[in-house]
Amino acid sequence: MATILPFDLPGRRGGDAGRDRIWAVIAIIGRRRRVANIYPTREAALTDCAWRREQVKAYERFLSQSEEPAPLYHIAPIHRSELPRGWKPMPALGLLQGRFT
């Protein structure tokens, strides 16, 4: 009797459910979380996350004088369906433009 084994094509993990999976850079201020930007690969998200952290560090003194704490950034895998309606990428220091809410 023949056995049929399933296989995944490169770049297609998780079958159809994995197609809409993306990597998000998440900004956190206090209890608020917001998707700052999205990327198709983990490496691209890590690069953006590192850049955002550098921006926060560069403006650390200025941010310490503001009313809001500085954002913390990390990455997480998400599905496109988890993005809020009307979502737009956020600048690294988006809280200064009132775009964090």
C-alpha positions in Angstrom: 0.0 0.0 0.0 1.3 3.4 -0.9 1.6 6.2 1.6 1.0 9.8 0.6 3.1 12.3 2.5 2.2 16.0 2.5 4.9 18.5 1.8 5.3 22.2 1.9 6.7 24.3 -0.8 9.5 26.7 0.2 8.0 30.0 1.6 4.6 28.4 2.3 4.5 27.3 5.9 1.1 26.5 7.4 -0.7 26.0 4.1 -3.3 28.5 3.1 -3.5 30.0 6.6 0.1 30.9 6.4 -0.2 33.0 3.2 -1.5 36.1 5.0 1.1 35.8 7.9 3.4 38.8 8.1 5.9 40.2 10.5 4.9 43.3 12.4 6.9 45.9 14.3 4.9 46.6 17.4 5.1 49.9 19.3 4.2 49.8 23.0 3.6 52.8 25.2 2.2 52.0 28.6 -0.7 49.6 27.9 -1.3 50.8 24.4 0.0 48.6 21.5 0.1 49.6 17.9 1.4 48.0 14.7 4.1 50.4 13.6 4.9 48.7 10.3 4.6 45.3 8.6 7.1 43.2 6.6 7.0 40.0 4.6 10.1 38.6 6.3 11.4 38.5 9.9 14.8 39.9 8.9 13.2 43.1 7.4 11.1 43.5 10.6 14.2 43.1 12.8 16.0 45.7 10.7 13.2 48.2 11.1 12.8 47.5 14.8 16.5 48.1 15.4 16.2 51.4 13.4 13.2 52.5 15.5 15.0 51.7 18.7 18.0 53.8 17.5 15.7 56.7 16.8 14.2 56.5 20.3 17.7 56.3 21.8 18.9 59.3 19.8 15.9 61.4 21.0 16.0 59.9 24.5 16.7 63.2 26.3 14.0 65.0 24.4 11.5 62.3 25.0 12.3 62.2 28.7 11.0 65.8 28.9 7.7 65.0 27.1 4.4 64.0 28.7 4.5 60.5 27.2 7.0 57.8 27.8 9.2 56.7 24.9 7.8 53.7 22.8 9.2 50.3 23.2 9.5 48.2 20.0 9.4 44.5 19.3 8.4 42.2 16.5 5.7 39.6 16.3 4.1 37.5 13.6 0.5 38.5 12.8 -2.1 37.8 10.1 -3.2 40.6 7.7 -6.7 40.2 9.1 -5.4 41.5 12.5 -4.6 44.9 11.1 -7.1 47.6 12.1 -9.2 49.0 9.3 -7.5 52.0 7.8 -4.1 51.1 9.3 -1.1 53.1 8.1 2.5 52.8 9.0 3.7 54.9 12.0 6.8 57.0 12.1 9.4 55.9 14.7 8.5 58.8 16.9 4.8 58.9 15.9 3.7 59.7 19.4 5.0 63.2 18.8 2.5 63.7 16.0 -0.4 62.3 17.9 -0.6 59.2 15.7 -0.2 56.6 18.5 -3.7 56.5 19.7 
